[in-house]
Amino acid sequence: MNIIELNSVGKVYRTNTVETLALENVNIQIAKGEFVSIMGPSGCGKSTLLNVMGLLDRPSSGTVEIDGKPTANLSDKALSALRNAKLGFVFQSFHLIPSLSVTDNVELPLMYRQGTSDKERKARVREVIERVGLSHRMGHMPTQLSGGQCQRVAIARAIVGNPEIIFADEPTGNLDSHMSAEIMDLLKKLNKEDGRTIVMVTHNELQGKETDRIIRMFDGHCLS
């Protein structure tokens, strides 16, 4: 079963003087439980594709379905609710809030969910922080953590809502080789042990080969 399906997707960015074609006629199917990497040269449309898949940006043409649900006619509010329920995001620059502790950063996505008690929310936050190996850092601030630890916090925040799909945009791009290997091991565990679908943008050919499949992009086109 395909959990992500893109049909004839295009994306054009326009200003008053310039029109930039970021994606053209992209057709992609990703099965539930796959770990897929998106690769290609800088500027080829990788991050744009991830944003369209993750419902952070609407396509200019074509359709995007998530878990069999068409998204074209959904309102911004409905798209936000779908993202919160089914999708998790990990970014190269972590995007942690520096004024919040590890616990508060991880808890943030659950604050937008109704029907979850404070006790349940706190228990879930503790569970995922332990899962990423940072139970001894729960009260620390992001500035007190290493890059690898910050990315672990970002992954905990991405999975705290129990999403079916994790989108990771260059998740090891700011890390050294040792920390990169740790983050890849964690992502592989989330895929194999939890059955989560993971879509990862990377420039690292070795990391790409660790995933189930590589989708290669060039000048806005999907080559594989």
JOKAJO-V764474 format. One record per backbone hydrogen bond with DSSP energy under -1.0 kcal/mol. CO is the residue of the C=O (numbers start at 1). NH is the residue of the N-H. Records with the same first field share a line. If there is no record, write none. Layout:
BEGIN
CO = NH + NH
END
This chain:
BEGIN
1 = 32
3 = 67
4 = 30
5 = 65
6 = 28
7 = 63
9 = 26
10 = 60 + 61
11 = 22 + 23
13 = 20
18 = 15
20 = 13
23 = 11
26 = 9
28 = 6
30 = 3 + 4
31 = 34
34 = 198
35 = 212 + 213
36 = 200
37 = 215
38 = 202
39 = 217
41 = 44
44 = 220
45 = 49
46 = 50
47 = 51
48 = 52
49 = 53
50 = 54
51 = 56 + 57
52 = 55
61 = 10
63 = 7
64 = 71
65 = 5
66 = 69
69 = 66
71 = 74
75 = 79
76 = 80
77 = 81
78 = 82
79 = 83
80 = 84
81 = 85
82 = 86
83 = 87
86 = 164 + 165
88 = 167
90 = 169
91 = 94
93 = 95
97 = 100
101 = 105
102 = 106
103 = 107
104 = 108
107 = 110
108 = 111
109 = 112
110 = 113
117 = 121
118 = 122
119 = 123
120 = 124
121 = 125
122 = 126
123 = 127
124 = 128
125 = 129
126 = 130
127 = 131
128 = 132
129 = 134
130 = 133
134 = 137
137 = 140
138 = 103
140 = 102
141 = 144
142 = 145
146 = 150
147 = 151
148 = 152
149 = 153
150 = 154
151 = 155
152 = 156
153 = 157
154 = 158
155 = 159
156 = 160
159 = 162
164 = 197
165 = 88
166 = 199
167 = 90
168 = 201
170 = 173
172 = 175
176 = 180
177 = 181
178 = 182
179 = 183
180 = 184
181 = 185
182 = 186
183 = 187
184 = 188
185 = 189
186 = 190
187 = 191
188 = 192
189 = 193
190 = 196
197 = 166
198 = 36
199 = 168
200 = 38
201 = 170
204 = 208
205 = 209
207 = 210
208 = 211
213 = 37
215 = 39
216 = 223
218 = 221
220 = 24
221 = 218
END
